[in-house]
Amino acid sequence: MDEYLLLLLGMGSVTYLPRWIPLHYLSRRSLPKWFVQWLELIPVAILSALLLPALIIDGDDKFINLLKPELWVALPTLAFAWWTQSLGGTVVVGMLLFWMAQNMDLRWFSWVG
């Protein structure tokens, strides 16, 4: 039982300390404006790095497929999110468009083949 408690405390400390140390030391300082602007770009960069491969890379062969339904659903969903800035509306629009893309017969589009 003591081993589990030690393990739990160790996991908690390696999770908590890397977040607390910069927050503790940087909260007392005034950061340069260029640095704050750079920090604001990090979530967008991480999100795009996670999403883009899922949207354009297909299968185990890892080839680029620009006709994936996920990509074509993401584009109007992104436009909707940009213009409305509504999280709930974006989720509903994305789910609706994805449902439509999954149930659409691609033979309607002769250029897809």
Phi and psi restraints in degrees (range 20) as a CNS / XPLOR table:
assign (resid 1 and name C) (resid 2 and name N)
       (resid 2 and name CA) (resid 2 and name C) 1.0 -64.9 20.0 2
assign (resid 2 and name N) (resid 2 and name CA)
       (resid 2 and name C) (resid 3 and name N) 1.0 -32.6 20.0 2
assign (resid 2 and name C) (resid 3 and name N)
       (resid 3 and name CA) (resid 3 and name C) 1.0 -65.2 20.0 2
assign (resid 3 and name N) (resid 3 and name CA)
       (resid 3 and name C) (resid 4 and name N) 1.0 -38.5 20.0 2
assign (resid 3 and name C) (resid 4 and name N)
       (resid 4 and name CA) (resid 4 and name C) 1.0 -68.6 20.0 2
assign (resid 4 and name N) (resid 4 and name CA)
       (resid 4 and name C) (resid 5 and name N) 1.0 -38.2 20.0 2
assign (resid 4 and name C) (resid 5 and name N)
       (resid 5 and name CA) (resid 5 and name C) 1.0 -65.0 20.0 2
assign (resid 5 and name N) (resid 5 and name CA)
       (resid 5 and name C) (resid 6 and name N) 1.0 -42.6 20.0 2
assign (resid 5 and name C) (resid 6 and name N)
       (resid 6 and name CA) (resid 6 and name C) 1.0 -62.9 20.0 2
assign (resid 6 and name N) (resid 6 and name CA)
       (resid 6 and name C) (resid 7 and name N) 1.0 -42.1 20.0 2
assign (resid 6 and name C) (resid 7 and name N)
       (resid 7 and name CA) (resid 7 and name C) 1.0 -62.6 20.0 2
assign (resid 7 and name N) (resid 7 and name CA)
       (resid 7 and name C) (resid 8 and name N) 1.0 -42.9 20.0 2
assign (resid 7 and name C) (resid 8 and name N)
       (resid 8 and name CA) (resid 8 and name C) 1.0 -64.3 20.0 2
assign (resid 8 and name N) (resid 8 and name CA)
       (resid 8 and name C) (resid 9 and name N) 1.0 -42.7 20.0 2
assign (resid 8 and name C) (resid 9 and name N)
       (resid 9 and name CA) (resid 9 and name C) 1.0 -66.1 20.0 2
assign (resid 9 and name N) (resid 9 and name CA)
       (resid 9 and name C) (resid 10 and name N) 1.0 -39.5 20.0 2
assign (resid 9 and name C) (resid 10 and name N)
       (resid 10 and name CA) (resid 10 and name C) 1.0 -64.5 20.0 2
assign (resid 10 and name N) (resid 10 and name CA)
       (resid 10 and name C) (resid 11 and name N) 1.0 -43.9 20.0 2
assign (resid 10 and name C) (resid 11 and name N)
       (resid 11 and name CA) (resid 11 and name C) 1.0 -64.9 20.0 2
assign (resid 11 and name N) (resid 11 and name CA)
       (resid 11 and name C) (resid 12 and name N) 1.0 -39.1 20.0 2
assign (resid 11 and name C) (resid 12 and name N)
       (resid 12 and name CA) (resid 12 and name C) 1.0 -65.1 20.0 2
assign (resid 12 and name N) (resid 12 and name CA)
       (resid 12 and name C) (resid 13 and name N) 1.0 -40.0 20.0 2
assign (resid 12 and name C) (resid 13 and name N)
       (resid 13 and name CA) (resid 13 and name C) 1.0 -70.6 20.0 2
assign (resid 13 and name N) (resid 13 and name CA)
       (resid 13 and name C) (resid 14 and name N) 1.0 -39.9 20.0 2
assign (resid 13 and name C) (resid 14 and name N)
       (resid 14 and name CA) (resid 14 and name C) 1.0 -73.3 20.0 2
assign (resid 14 and name N) (resid 14 and name CA)
       (resid 14 and name C) (resid 15 and name N) 1.0 -14.8 20.0 2
assign (resid 14 and name C) (resid 15 and name N)
       (resid 15 and name CA) (resid 15 and name C) 1.0 -88.5 20.0 2
assign (resid 15 and name N) (resid 15 and name CA)
       (resid 15 and name C) (resid 16 and name N) 1.0 -41.0 20.0 2
assign (resid 15 and name C) (resid 16 and name N)
       (resid 16 and name CA) (resid 16 and name C) 1.0 -79.5 20.0 2
assign (resid 16 and name N) (resid 16 and name CA)
       (resid 16 and name C) (resid 17 and name N) 1.0 -45.2 20.0 2
assign (resid 16 and name C) (resid 17 and name N)
       (resid 17 and name CA) (resid 17 and name C) 1.0 -62.2 20.0 2
assign (resid 17 and name N) (resid 17 and name CA)
       (resid 17 and name C) (resid 18 and name N) 1.0 -44.2 20.0 2
assign (resid 17 and name C) (resid 18 and name N)
       (resid 18 and name CA) (resid 18 and name C) 1.0 -63.2 20.0 2
assign (resid 18 and name N) (resid 18 and name CA)
       (resid 18 and name C) (resid 19 and name N) 1.0 -20.4 20.0 2
assign (resid 18 and name C) (resid 19 and name N)
       (resid 19 and name CA) (resid 19 and name C) 1.0 -88.7 20.0 2
assign (resid 19 and name N) (resid 19 and name CA)
       (resid 19 and name C) (resid 20 and name N) 1.0 -37.3 20.0 2
assign (resid 19 and name C) (resid 20 and name N)
       (resid 20 and name CA) (resid 20 and name C) 1.0 -74.7 20.0 2
assign (resid 20 and name N) (resid 20 and name CA)
       (resid 20 and name C) (resid 21 and name N) 1.0 -39.8 20.0 2
assign (resid 20 and name C) (resid 21 and name N)
       (resid 21 and name CA) (resid 21 and name C) 1.0 -60.3 20.0 2
assign (resid 21 and name N) (resid 21 and name CA)
       (resid 21 and name C) (resid 22 and name N) 1.0 -52.4 20.0 2
assign (resid 21 and name C) (resid 22 and name N)
       (resid 22 and name CA) (resid 22 and name C) 1.0 -64.8 20.0 2
assign (resid 22 and name N) (resid 22 and name CA)
       (resid 22 and name C) (resid 23 and name N) 1.0 -37.1 20.0 2
assign (resid 22 and name C) (resid 23 and name N)
       (resid 23 and name CA) (resid 23 and name C) 1.0 -63.8 20.0 2
assign (resid 23 and name N) (resid 23 and name CA)
       (resid 23 and name C) (resid 24 and name N) 1.0 -41.2 20.0 2
assign (resid 23 and name C) (resid 24 and name N)
       (resid 24 and name CA) (resid 24 and name C) 1.0 -66.1 20.0 2
assign (resid 24 and name N) (resid 24 and name CA)
       (resid 24 and name C) (resid 25 and name N) 1.0 -46.4 20.0 2
assign (resid 24 and name C) (resid 25 and name N)
       (resid 25 and name CA) (resid 25 and name C) 1.0 -80.3 20.0 2
assign (resid 25 and name N) (resid 25 and name CA)
       (resid 25 and name C) (resid 26 and name N) 1.0 -32.7 20.0 2
assign (resid 25 and name C) (resid 26 and name N)
       (resid 26 and name CA) (resid 26 and name C) 1.0 -86.5 20.0 2
assign (resid 26 and name N) (resid 26 and name CA)
       (resid 26 and name C) (resid 27 and name N) 1.0 -14.7 20.0 2
assign (resid 26 and name C) (resid 27 and name N)
       (resid 27 and name CA) (resid 27 and name C) 1.0 -72.1 20.0 2
assign (resid 27 and name N) (resid 27 and name CA)
       (resid 27 and name C) (resid 28 and name N) 1.0 -19.3 20.0 2
assign (resid 27 and name C) (resid 28 and name N)
       (resid 28 and name CA) (resid 28 and name C) 1.0 -92.9 20.0 2
assign (resid 28 and name N) (resid 28 and name CA)
       (resid 28 and name C) (resid 29 and name N) 1.0 -5.3 20.0 2
assign (resid 28 and name C) (resid 29 and name N)
       (resid 29 and name CA) (resid 29 and name C) 1.0 -113.4 20.0 2
assign (resid 29 and name N) (resid 29 and name CA)
       (resid 29 and name C) (resid 30 and name N) 1.0 156.0 20.0 2
assign (resid 29 and name C) (resid 30 and name N)
       (resid 30 and name CA) (resid 30 and name C) 1.0 -96.1 20.0 2
assign (resid 30 and name N) (resid 30 and name CA)
       (resid 30 and name C) (resid 31 and name N) 1.0 117.7 20.0 2
assign (resid 30 and name C) (resid 31 and name N)
       (resid 31 and name CA) (resid 31 and name C) 1.0 -83.6 20.0 2
assign (resid 31 and name N) (resid 31 and name CA)
       (resid 31 and name C) (resid 32 and name N) 1.0 149.4 20.0 2
assign (resid 31 and name C) (resid 32 and name N)
       (resid 32 and name CA) (resid 32 and name C) 1.0 -63.0 20.0 2
assign (resid 32 and name N) (resid 32 and name CA)
       (resid 32 and name C) (resid 33 and name N) 1.0 149.0 20.0 2
assign (resid 32 and name C) (resid 33 and name N)
       (resid 33 and name CA) (resid 33 and name C) 1.0 -61.5 20.0 2
assign (resid 33 and name N) (resid 33 and name CA)
       (resid 33 and name C) (resid 34 and name N) 1.0 -39.6 20.0 2
assign (resid 33 and name C) (resid 34 and name N)
       (resid 34 and name CA) (resid 34 and name C) 1.0 -64.0 20.0 2
assign (resid 34 and name N) (resid 34 and name CA)
       (resid 34 and name C) (resid 35 and name N) 1.0 -32.5 20.0 2
assign (resid 34 and name C) (resid 35 and name N)
       (resid 35 and name CA) (resid 35 and name C) 1.0 -72.1 20.0 2
assign (resid 35 and name N) (resid 35 and name CA)
       (resid 35 and name C) (resid 36 and name N) 1.0 -40.0 20.0 2
assign (resid 35 and name C) (resid 36 and name N)
       (resid 36 and name CA) (resid 36 and name C) 1.0 -63.9 20.0 2
assign (resid 36 and name N) (resid 36 and name CA)
       (resid 36 and name C) (resid 37 and name N) 1.0 -42.7 20.0 2
assign (resid 36 and name C) (resid 37 and name N)
       (resid 37 and name CA) (resid 37 and name C) 1.0 -63.0 20.0 2
assign (resid 37 and name N) (resid 37 and name CA)
       (resid 37 and name C) (resid 38 and name N) 1.0 -38.6 20.0 2
assign (resid 37 and name C) (resid 38 and name N)
       (resid 38 and name CA) (resid 38 and name C) 1.0 -65.9 20.0 2
assign (resid 38 and name N) (resid 38 and name CA)
       (resid 38 and name C) (resid 39 and name N) 1.0 -40.6 20.0 2
assign (resid 38 and name C) (resid 39 and name N)
       (resid 39 and name CA) (resid 39 and name C) 1.0 -64.6 20.0 2
assign (resid 39 and name N) (resid 39 and name CA)
       (resid 39 and name C) (resid 40 and name N) 1.0 -31.6 20.0 2
assign (resid 39 and name C) (resid 40 and name N)
       (resid 40 and name CA) (resid 40 and name C) 1.0 -68.2 20.0 2
assign (resid 40 and name N) (resid 40 and name CA)
       (resid 40 and name C) (resid 41 and name N) 1.0 -20.3 20.0 2
assign (resid 40 and name C) (resid 41 and name N)
       (resid 41 and name CA) (resid 41 and name C) 1.0 -84.3 20.0 2
assign (resid 41 and name N) (resid 41 and name CA)
       (resid 41 and name C) (resid 42 and name N) 1.0 -14.3 20.0 2
assign (resid 41 and name C) (resid 42 and name N)
       (resid 42 and name CA) (resid 42 and name C) 1.0 -62.9 20.0 2
assign (resid 42 and name N) (resid 42 and name CA)
       (resid 42 and name C) (resid 43 and name N) 1.0 -46.1 20.0 2
assign (resid 42 and name C) (resid 43 and name N)
       (resid 43 and name CA) (resid 43 and name C) 1.0 -60.7 20.0 2
assign (resid 43 and name N) (resid 43 and name CA)
       (resid 43 and name C) (resid 44 and name N) 1.0 -38.1 20.0 2
assign (resid 43 and name C) (resid 44 and name N)
       (resid 44 and name CA) (resid 44 and name C) 1.0 -66.2 20.0 2
assign (resid 44 and name N) (resid 44 and name CA)
       (resid 44 and name C) (resid 45 and name N) 1.0 -40.9 20.0 2
assign (resid 44 and name C) (resid 45 and name N)
       (resid 45 and name CA) (resid 45 and name C) 1.0 -65.3 20.0 2
assign (resid 45 and name N) (resid 45 and name CA)
       (resid 45 and name C) (resid 46 and name N) 1.0 -41.7 20.0 2
assign (resid 45 and name C) (resid 46 and name N)
       (resid 46 and name CA) (resid 46 and name C) 1.0 -67.3 20.0 2
assign (resid 46 and name N) (resid 46 and name CA)
       (resid 46 and name C) (resid 47 and name N) 1.0 -43.8 20.0 2
assign (resid 46 and name C) (resid 47 and name N)
       (resid 47 and name CA) (resid 47 and name C) 1.0 -62.8 20.0 2
assign (resid 47 and name N) (resid 47 and name CA)
       (resid 47 and name C) (resid 48 and name N) 1.0 -42.5 20.0 2
assign (resid 47 and name C) (resid 48 and name N)
       (resid 48 and name CA) (resid 48 and name C) 1.0 -68.7 20.0 2
assign (resid 48 and name N) (resid 48 and name CA)
       (resid 48 and name C) (resid 49 and name N) 1.0 -34.7 20.0 2
assign (resid 48 and name C) (resid 49 and name N)
       (resid 49 and name CA) (resid 49 and name C) 1.0 -67.2 20.0 2
assign (resid 49 and name N) (resid 49 and name CA)
       (resid 49 and name C) (resid 50 and name N) 1.0 -30.1 20.0 2
assign (resid 49 and name C) (resid 50 and name N)
       (resid 50 and name CA) (resid 50 and name C) 1.0 -81.3 20.0 2
assign (resid 50 and name N) (resid 50 and name CA)
       (resid 50 and name C) (resid 51 and name N) 1.0 -37.2 20.0 2
assign (resid 50 and name C) (resid 51 and name N)
       (resid 51 and name CA) (resid 51 and name C) 1.0 -83.4 20.0 2
assign (resid 51 and name N) (resid 51 and name CA)
       (resid 51 and name C) (resid 52 and name N) 1.0 -40.3 20.0 2
assign (resid 51 and name C) (resid 52 and name N)
       (resid 52 and name CA) (resid 52 and name C) 1.0 -58.3 20.0 2
assign (resid 52 and name N) (resid 52 and name CA)
       (resid 52 and name C) (resid 53 and name N) 1.0 -46.5 20.0 2
assign (resid 52 and name C) (resid 53 and name N)
       (resid 53 and name CA) (resid 53 and name C) 1.0 -60.9 20.0 2
assign (resid 53 and name N) (resid 53 and name CA)
       (resid 53 and name C) (resid 54 and name N) 1.0 -36.4 20.0 2
assign (resid 53 and name C) (resid 54 and name N)
       (resid 54 and name CA) (resid 54 and name C) 1.0 -68.3 20.0 2
assign (resid 54 and name N) (resid 54 and name CA)
       (resid 54 and name C) (resid 55 and name N) 1.0 -25.7 20.0 2
assign (resid 54 and name C) (resid 55 and name N)
       (resid 55 and name CA) (resid 55 and name C) 1.0 -86.8 20.0 2
assign (resid 55 and name N) (resid 55 and name CA)
       (resid 55 and name C) (resid 56 and name N) 1.0 -28.5 20.0 2
assign (resid 55 and name C) (resid 56 and name N)
       (resid 56 and name CA) (resid 56 and name C) 1.0 -119.3 20.0 2
assign (resid 56 and name N) (resid 56 and name CA)
       (resid 56 and name C) (resid 57 and name N) 1.0 -16.9 20.0 2
assign (resid 56 and name C) (resid 57 and name N)
       (resid 57 and name CA) (resid 57 and name C) 1.0 -95.2 20.0 2
assign (resid 57 and name N) (resid 57 and name CA)
       (resid 57 and name C) (resid 58 and name N) 1.0 132.9 20.0 2
assign (resid 57 and name C) (resid 58 and name N)
       (resid 58 and name CA) (resid 58 and name C) 1.0 -120.1 20.0 2
assign (resid 58 and name N) (resid 58 and name CA)
       (resid 58 and name C) (resid 59 and name N) 1.0 133.4 20.0 2
assign (resid 58 and name C) (resid 59 and name N)
       (resid 59 and name CA) (resid 59 and name C) 1.0 71.6 20.0 2
assign (resid 59 and name N) (resid 59 and name CA)
       (resid 59 and name C) (resid 60 and name N) 1.0 -176.8 20.0 2
assign (resid 59 and name C) (resid 60 and name N)
       (resid 60 and name CA) (resid 60 and name C) 1.0 -76.1 20.0 2
assign (resid 60 and name N) (resid 60 and name CA)
       (resid 60 and name C) (resid 61 and name N) 1.0 -19.2 20.0 2
assign (resid 60 and name C) (resid 61 and name N)
       (resid 61 and name CA) (resid 61 and name C) 1.0 -76.6 20.0 2
assign (resid 61 and name N) (resid 61 and name CA)
       (resid 61 and name C) (resid 62 and name N) 1.0 -12.2 20.0 2
assign (resid 61 and name C) (resid 62 and name N)
       (resid 62 and name CA) (resid 62 and name C) 1.0 59.4 20.0 2
assign (resid 62 and name N) (resid 62 and name CA)
       (resid 62 and name C) (resid 63 and name N) 1.0 49.3 20.0 2
assign (resid 62 and name C) (resid 63 and name N)
       (resid 63 and name CA) (resid 63 and name C) 1.0 -105.9 20.0 2
assign (resid 63 and name N) (resid 63 and name CA)
       (resid 63 and name C) (resid 64 and name N) 1.0 154.3 20.0 2
assign (resid 63 and name C) (resid 64 and name N)
       (resid 64 and name CA) (resid 64 and name C) 1.0 -80.1 20.0 2
assign (resid 64 and name N) (resid 64 and name CA)
       (resid 64 and name C) (resid 65 and name N) 1.0 127.1 20.0 2
assign (resid 64 and name C) (resid 65 and name N)
       (resid 65 and name CA) (resid 65 and name C) 1.0 -126.4 20.0 2
assign (resid 65 and name N) (resid 65 and name CA)
       (resid 65 and name C) (resid 66 and name N) 1.0 105.5 20.0 2
assign (resid 65 and name C) (resid 66 and name N)
       (resid 66 and name CA) (resid 66 and name C) 1.0 -82.5 20.0 2
assign (resid 66 and name N) (resid 66 and name CA)
       (resid 66 and name C) (resid 67 and name N) 1.0 1.9 20.0 2
assign (resid 66 and name C) (resid 67 and name N)
       (resid 67 and name CA) (resid 67 and name C) 1.0 -104.6 20.0 2
assign (resid 67 and name N) (resid 67 and name CA)
       (resid 67 and name C) (resid 68 and name N) 1.0 13.2 20.0 2
assign (resid 67 and name C) (resid 68 and name N)
       (resid 68 and name CA) (resid 68 and name C) 1.0 -65.1 20.0 2
assign (resid 68 and name N) (resid 68 and name CA)
       (resid 68 and name C) (resid 69 and name N) 1.0 136.1 20.0 2
assign (resid 68 and name C) (resid 69 and name N)
       (resid 69 and name CA) (resid 69 and name C) 1.0 -60.1 20.0 2
assign (resid 69 and name N) (resid 69 and name CA)
       (resid 69 and name C) (resid 70 and name N) 1.0 -31.9 20.0 2
assign (resid 69 and name C) (resid 70 and name N)
       (resid 70 and name CA) (resid 70 and name C) 1.0 -60.9 20.0 2
assign (resid 70 and name N) (resid 70 and name CA)
       (resid 70 and name C) (resid 71 and name N) 1.0 -38.8 20.0 2
assign (resid 70 and name C) (resid 71 and name N)
       (resid 71 and name CA) (resid 71 and name C) 1.0 -66.9 20.0 2
assign (resid 71 and name N) (resid 71 and name CA)
       (resid 71 and name C) (resid 72 and name N) 1.0 -45.1 20.0 2
assign (resid 71 and name C) (resid 72 and name N)
       (resid 72 and name CA) (resid 72 and name C) 1.0 -72.6 20.0 2
assign (resid 72 and name N) (resid 72 and name CA)
       (resid 72 and name C) (resid 73 and name N) 1.0 -20.6 20.0 2
assign (resid 72 and name C) (resid 73 and name N)
       (resid 73 and name CA) (resid 73 and name C) 1.0 -80.8 20.0 2
assign (resid 73 and name N) (resid 73 and name CA)
       (resid 73 and name C) (resid 74 and name N) 1.0 -35.9 20.0 2
assign (resid 73 and name C) (resid 74 and name N)
       (resid 74 and name CA) (resid 74 and name C) 1.0 -67.2 20.0 2
assign (resid 74 and name N) (resid 74 and name CA)
       (resid 74 and name C) (resid 75 and name N) 1.0 -34.0 20.0 2
assign (resid 74 and name C) (resid 75 and name N)
       (resid 75 and name CA) (resid 75 and name C) 1.0 -64.4 20.0 2
assign (resid 75 and name N) (resid 75 and name CA)
       (resid 75 and name C) (resid 76 and name N) 1.0 -53.9 20.0 2
assign (resid 75 and name C) (resid 76 and name N)
       (resid 76 and name CA) (resid 76 and name C) 1.0 -68.2 20.0 2
assign (resid 76 and name N) (resid 76 and name CA)
       (resid 76 and name C) (resid 77 and name N) 1.0 -28.9 20.0 2
assign (resid 76 and name C) (resid 77 and name N)
       (resid 77 and name CA) (resid 77 and name C) 1.0 -66.1 20.0 2
assign (resid 77 and name N) (resid 77 and name CA)
       (resid 77 and name C) (resid 78 and name N) 1.0 -41.3 20.0 2
assign (resid 77 and name C) (resid 78 and name N)
       (resid 78 and name CA) (resid 78 and name C) 1.0 -63.3 20.0 2
assign (resid 78 and name N) (resid 78 and name CA)
       (resid 78 and name C) (resid 79 and name N) 1.0 -41.9 20.0 2
assign (resid 78 and name C) (resid 79 and name N)
       (resid 79 and name CA) (resid 79 and name C) 1.0 -62.3 20.0 2
assign (resid 79 and name N) (resid 79 and name CA)
       (resid 79 and name C) (resid 80 and name N) 1.0 -42.6 20.0 2
assign (resid 79 and name C) (resid 80 and name N)
       (resid 80 and name CA) (resid 80 and name C) 1.0 -62.2 20.0 2
assign (resid 80 and name N) (resid 80 and name CA)
       (resid 80 and name C) (resid 81 and name N) 1.0 -43.3 20.0 2
assign (resid 80 and name C) (resid 81 and name N)
       (resid 81 and name CA) (resid 81 and name C) 1.0 -64.3 20.0 2
assign (resid 81 and name N) (resid 81 and name CA)
       (resid 81 and name C) (resid 82 and name N) 1.0 -38.5 20.0 2
assign (resid 81 and name C) (resid 82 and name N)
       (resid 82 and name CA) (resid 82 and name C) 1.0 -65.2 20.0 2
assign (resid 82 and name N) (resid 82 and name CA)
       (resid 82 and name C) (resid 83 and name N) 1.0 -44.1 20.0 2
assign (resid 82 and name C) (resid 83 and name N)
       (resid 83 and name CA) (resid 83 and name C) 1.0 -79.1 20.0 2
assign (resid 83 and name N) (resid 83 and name CA)
       (resid 83 and name C) (resid 84 and name N) 1.0 -37.7 20.0 2
assign (resid 83 and name C) (resid 84 and name N)
       (resid 84 and name CA) (resid 84 and name C) 1.0 -95.7 20.0 2
assign (resid 84 and name N) (resid 84 and name CA)
       (resid 84 and name C) (resid 85 and name N) 1.0 -27.2 20.0 2
assign (resid 84 and name C) (resid 85 and name N)
       (resid 85 and name CA) (resid 85 and name C) 1.0 53.0 20.0 2
assign (resid 85 and name N) (resid 85 and name CA)
       (resid 85 and name C) (resid 86 and name N) 1.0 39.1 20.0 2
assign (resid 85 and name C) (resid 86 and name N)
       (resid 86 and name CA) (resid 86 and name C) 1.0 -112.3 20.0 2
assign (resid 86 and name N) (resid 86 and name CA)
       (resid 86 and name C) (resid 87 and name N) 1.0 113.8 20.0 2
assign (resid 86 and name C) (resid 87 and name N)
       (resid 87 and name CA) (resid 87 and name C) 1.0 -66.1 20.0 2
assign (resid 87 and name N) (resid 87 and name CA)
       (resid 87 and name C) (resid 88 and name N) 1.0 -46.6 20.0 2
assign (resid 87 and name C) (resid 88 and name N)
       (resid 88 and name CA) (resid 88 and name C) 1.0 -62.7 20.0 2
assign (resid 88 and name N) (resid 88 and name CA)
       (resid 88 and name C) (resid 89 and name N) 1.0 -44.5 20.0 2
assign (resid 88 and name C) (resid 89 and name N)
       (resid 89 and name CA) (resid 89 and name C) 1.0 -63.9 20.0 2
assign (resid 89 and name N) (resid 89 and name CA)
       (resid 89 and name C) (resid 90 and name N) 1.0 -38.2 20.0 2
assign (resid 89 and name C) (resid 90 and name N)
       (resid 90 and name CA) (resid 90 and name C) 1.0 -64.8 20.0 2
assign (resid 90 and name N) (resid 90 and name CA)
       (resid 90 and name C) (resid 91 and name N) 1.0 -41.6 20.0 2
assign (resid 90 and name C) (resid 91 and name N)
       (resid 91 and name CA) (resid 91 and name C) 1.0 -64.0 20.0 2
assign (resid 91 and name N) (resid 91 and name CA)
       (resid 91 and name C) (resid 92 and name N) 1.0 -44.3 20.0 2
assign (resid 91 and name C) (resid 92 and name N)
       (resid 92 and name CA) (resid 92 and name C) 1.0 -64.5 20.0 2
assign (resid 92 and name N) (resid 92 and name CA)
       (resid 92 and name C) (resid 93 and name N) 1.0 -46.2 20.0 2
assign (resid 92 and name C) (resid 93 and name N)
       (resid 93 and name CA) (resid 93 and name C) 1.0 -62.1 20.0 2
assign (resid 93 and name N) (resid 93 and name CA)
       (resid 93 and name C) (resid 94 and name N) 1.0 -43.6 20.0 2
assign (resid 93 and name C) (resid 94 and name N)
       (resid 94 and name CA) (resid 94 and name C) 1.0 -62.7 20.0 2
assign (resid 94 and name N) (resid 94 and name CA)
       (resid 94 and name C) (resid 95 and name N) 1.0 -43.0 20.0 2
assign (resid 94 and name C) (resid 95 and name N)
       (resid 95 and name CA) (resid 95 and name C) 1.0 -66.3 20.0 2
assign (resid 95 and name N) (resid 95 and name CA)
       (resid 95 and name C) (resid 96 and name N) 1.0 -41.1 20.0 2
assign (resid 95 and name C) (resid 96 and name N)
       (resid 96 and name CA) (resid 96 and name C) 1.0 -64.6 20.0 2
assign (resid 96 and name N) (resid 96 and name CA)
       (resid 96 and name C) (resid 97 and name N) 1.0 -45.9 20.0 2
assign (resid 96 and name C) (resid 97 and name N)
       (resid 97 and name CA) (resid 97 and name C) 1.0 -64.9 20.0 2
assign (resid 97 and name N) (resid 97 and name CA)
       (resid 97 and name C) (resid 98 and name N) 1.0 -37.7 20.0 2
assign (resid 97 and name C) (resid 98 and name N)
       (resid 98 and name CA) (resid 98 and name C) 1.0 -67.3 20.0 2
assign (resid 98 and name N) (resid 98 and name CA)
       (resid 98 and name C) (resid 99 and name N) 1.0 -39.8 20.0 2
assign (resid 98 and name C) (resid 99 and name N)
       (resid 99 and name CA) (resid 99 and name C) 1.0 -61.8 20.0 2
assign (resid 99 and name N) (resid 99 and name CA)
       (resid 99 and name C) (resid 100 and name N) 1.0 -43.8 20.0 2
assign (resid 99 and name C) (resid 100 and name N)
       (resid 100 and name CA) (resid 100 and name C) 1.0 -63.5 20.0 2
assign (resid 100 and name N) (resid 100 and name CA)
       (resid 100 and name C) (resid 101 and name N) 1.0 -40.2 20.0 2
assign (resid 100 and name C) (resid 101 and name N)
       (resid 101 and name CA) (resid 101 and name C) 1.0 -67.1 20.0 2
assign (resid 101 and name N) (resid 101 and name CA)
       (resid 101 and name C) (resid 102 and name N) 1.0 -35.8 20.0 2
assign (resid 101 and name C) (resid 102 and name N)
       (resid 102 and name CA) (resid 102 and name C) 1.0 -71.6 20.0 2
assign (resid 102 and name N) (resid 102 and name CA)
       (resid 102 and name C) (resid 103 and name N) 1.0 -29.9 20.0 2
assign (resid 102 and name C) (resid 103 and name N)
       (resid 103 and name CA) (resid 103 and name C) 1.0 -99.9 20.0 2
assign (resid 103 and name N) (resid 103 and name CA)
       (resid 103 and name C) (resid 104 and name N) 1.0 1.2 20.0 2
assign (resid 103 and name C) (resid 104 and name N)
       (resid 104 and name CA) (resid 104 and name C) 1.0 -85.0 20.0 2
assign (resid 104 and name N) (resid 104 and name CA)
       (resid 104 and name C) (resid 105 and name N) 1.0 140.7 20.0 2
assign (resid 104 and name C) (resid 105 and name N)
       (resid 105 and name CA) (resid 105 and name C) 1.0 -87.1 20.0 2
assign (resid 105 and name N) (resid 105 and name CA)
       (resid 105 and name C) (resid 106 and name N) 1.0 116.2 20.0 2
assign (resid 105 and name C) (resid 106 and name N)
       (resid 106 and name CA) (resid 106 and name C) 1.0 -71.7 20.0 2
assign (resid 106 and name N) (resid 106 and name CA)
       (resid 106 and name C) (resid 107 and name N) 1.0 -9.4 20.0 2
assign (resid 106 and name C) (resid 107 and name N)
       (resid 107 and name CA) (resid 107 and name C) 1.0 -69.3 20.0 2
assign (resid 107 and name N) (resid 107 and name CA)
       (resid 107 and name C) (resid 108 and name N) 1.0 -12.2 20.0 2
assign (resid 107 and name C) (resid 108 and name N)
       (resid 108 and name CA) (resid 108 and name C) 1.0 -66.6 20.0 2
assign (resid 108 and name N) (resid 108 and name CA)
       (resid 108 and name C) (resid 109 and name N) 1.0 -26.0 20.0 2
assign (resid 108 and name C) (resid 109 and name N)
       (resid 109 and name CA) (resid 109 and name C) 1.0 -101.1 20.0 2
assign (resid 109 and name N) (resid 109 and name CA)
       (resid 109 and name C) (resid 110 and name N) 1.0 106.3 20.0 2
assign (resid 109 and name C) (resid 110 and name N)
       (resid 110 and name CA) (resid 110 and name C) 1.0 -68.7 20.0 2
assign (resid 110 and name N) (resid 110 and name CA)
       (resid 110 and name C) (resid 111 and name N) 1.0 -26.1 20.0 2
assign (resid 110 and name C) (resid 111 and name N)
       (resid 111 and name CA) (resid 111 and name C) 1.0 -74.7 20.0 2
assign (resid 111 and name N) (resid 111 and name CA)
       (resid 111 and name C) (resid 112 and name N) 1.0 -16.8 20.0 2
assign (resid 111 and name C) (resid 112 and name N)
       (resid 112 and name CA) (resid 112 and name C) 1.0 -75.0 20.0 2
assign (resid 112 and name N) (resid 112 and name CA)
       (resid 112 and name C) (resid 113 and name N) 1.0 -35.5 20.0 2
